């Protein structure tokens, strides 16, 4: 398997904070699913589960089951659905907290461990190993199919079939672009610093930039102006391609923000930019019909 050097580059901002410093703490596994981890830093935001139905679940797919975490209001639905795409570090507490944040707003949010077939990310402490041994070996087509399965699970567990959105961070931001080009059922998408470039491989043949003109729903892209791993020229090129194809897209660049500015468990966190981006994400989903009510 050829190593995708662009995937390596997208992780450059993390190299100074290796996963080993998170002190991965295992409290149990469900099919390789991380139930608890420690972060580089204490999280800035902690969302409790009061008033929520939240926890681990299993997502039936075309190739077995995948572990996932979900959160929704502890009442009858249907609820608008947010599919949450993880970073490269697994569905750890930050991603779970994001799900609970959406649930507190009236959503059913679910984050699936899409890489569980290949590796247990909770036991991997080297970023290069994660990228080359797991991320680069996960077919895009399989990931899209698994997202379809996750959406189907959500609809069968209290989600609304007419109010479905997708979001993701870092590599999950890339997958958000891809899923926006794949699924005709989405109402809106929000990509936090999703990489747009990449060296084509047989199992990952097209980059997010390649697919920018094919997105099937309105997409909000949130990027850091000080992110060396994602050239702003590529961001603007993707925006231009989408607009030329008459797609609805909005790109917001935070001039002083690095990669991972929303990740409140890492030193890259920038509170003001993260809060503004979160408000924009909520408004974007509301604007295009992914909202409670």
TANORCOR-V27933 format. One record per backbone hydrogen bond with DSSP energy under -0.5 kcal/mol. CO is the residue of the C=O (numbers start at 1). NH is the residue of the N-H. E is the energy in kcal/mol with one decimal. If there is no record, write none. Layout:
CO:NH:E
CO:NH:E
This chain:
3:5:-1.0
4:7:-0.8
4:8:-1.4
5:9:-2.3
6:10:-1.9
7:11:-0.5
8:11:-1.5
9:12:-2.0
11:14:-2.3
11:15:-0.6
12:15:-1.2
14:17:-2.1
18:21:-1.8
19:22:-2.1
20:23:-1.6
24:26:-0.6
28:27:-0.5
28:35:-0.9
30:33:-1.0
33:30:-0.6
33:35:-0.5
46:48:-0.6
49:52:-2.3
51:74:-2.5
52:54:-0.6
53:72:-1.7
55:70:-2.4
57:68:-2.0
58:60:-0.6
59:66:-2.0
61:64:-0.6
64:61:-2.4
66:59:-3.3
67:113:-3.0
68:57:-2.4
69:111:-3.0
70:55:-2.1
71:109:-2.8
72:53:-3.3
73:75:-2.1
79:160:-2.9
80:108:-2.9
81:165:-2.8
82:84:-0.6
82:110:-1.9
83:85:-0.6
83:167:-2.7
84:86:-0.6
85:169:-1.4
87:90:-0.6
90:92:-1.8
92:96:-2.3
93:97:-2.7
94:98:-2.1
95:99:-1.8
96:100:-2.1
97:101:-2.4
98:102:-1.9
99:103:-2.2
100:104:-2.4
101:105:-0.7
102:105:-0.9
102:107:-2.0
103:106:-1.7
106:80:-0.6
107:109:-0.6
108:82:-2.4
109:71:-2.2
110:84:-2.5
111:69:-2.5
112:114:-1.6
113:116:-1.5
115:118:-1.2
115:119:-2.1
119:121:-1.0
120:123:-2.0
121:124:-1.1
123:125:-0.5
125:19:-0.5
125:20:-0.8
125:127:-0.5
126:130:-2.3
127:131:-2.5
128:132:-2.8
129:133:-2.8
130:134:-1.5
130:135:-2.4
131:136:-2.9
134:137:-0.8
135:138:-1.4
137:139:-0.7
139:143:-2.1
140:144:-2.6
141:145:-2.1
142:146:-2.5
143:147:-2.1
144:148:-2.2
145:149:-2.1
146:150:-2.3
147:151:-2.5
148:152:-2.2
149:153:-2.3
150:154:-2.4
151:155:-2.3
152:156:-1.6
153:157:-0.6
154:157:-1.1
154:159:-2.3
155:158:-0.6
158:78:-0.6
158:79:-2.9
160:163:-0.8
163:81:-3.1
164:187:-3.1
164:188:-0.8
165:83:-2.6
166:190:-2.1
167:85:-2.9
168:192:-2.8
169:172:-2.5
170:173:-1.3
170:174:-1.5
171:175:-2.1
172:176:-1.4
173:177:-1.8
174:178:-2.3
175:179:-2.7
176:180:-2.2
177:181:-1.3
178:182:-0.9
179:183:-2.9
180:216:-3.3
187:218:-0.7
188:166:-1.6
189:220:-2.4
190:168:-1.3
190:192:-0.6
191:193:-0.7
191:222:-2.8
192:170:-1.7
196:209:-2.4
198:200:-0.5
203:140:-2.6
204:201:-1.4
207:211:-1.2
209:212:-1.1
211:214:-2.1
212:215:-0.8
218:189:-2.1
219:221:-0.5
219:250:-2.1
220:191:-2.9
221:223:-0.5
221:252:-3.1
222:193:-3.6
223:254:-2.9
224:227:-1.3
226:228:-0.9
227:230:-0.9
231:234:-0.8
231:235:-1.6
232:236:-2.6
233:237:-1.9
234:238:-2.4
235:239:-2.1
236:240:-2.5
237:241:-2.5
238:242:-2.3
239:243:-2.4
240:244:-2.5
241:245:-1.2
242:247:-2.6
243:246:-1.9
247:249:-0.7
248:219:-2.1
250:221:-2.9
250:252:-0.5
252:223:-2.8
252:254:-0.5
253:255:-0.8
254:225:-3.4
254:257:-1.7
257:226:-2.9
258:261:-0.8
260:263:-1.1
261:270:-2.4
262:264:-1.3
263:266:-1.9
264:44:-1.0
265:41:-2.0
266:269:-2.0
270:274:-2.9
271:275:-2.8
272:276:-2.2
273:277:-2.7
274:278:-2.3
275:279:-2.1
276:280:-2.2
277:281:-2.3
278:282:-2.3
279:283:-2.4
280:284:-2.5
281:285:-2.3
282:286:-2.4
283:287:-2.7
284:288:-1.6
285:290:-3.0
286:289:-1.7
289:291:-1.2
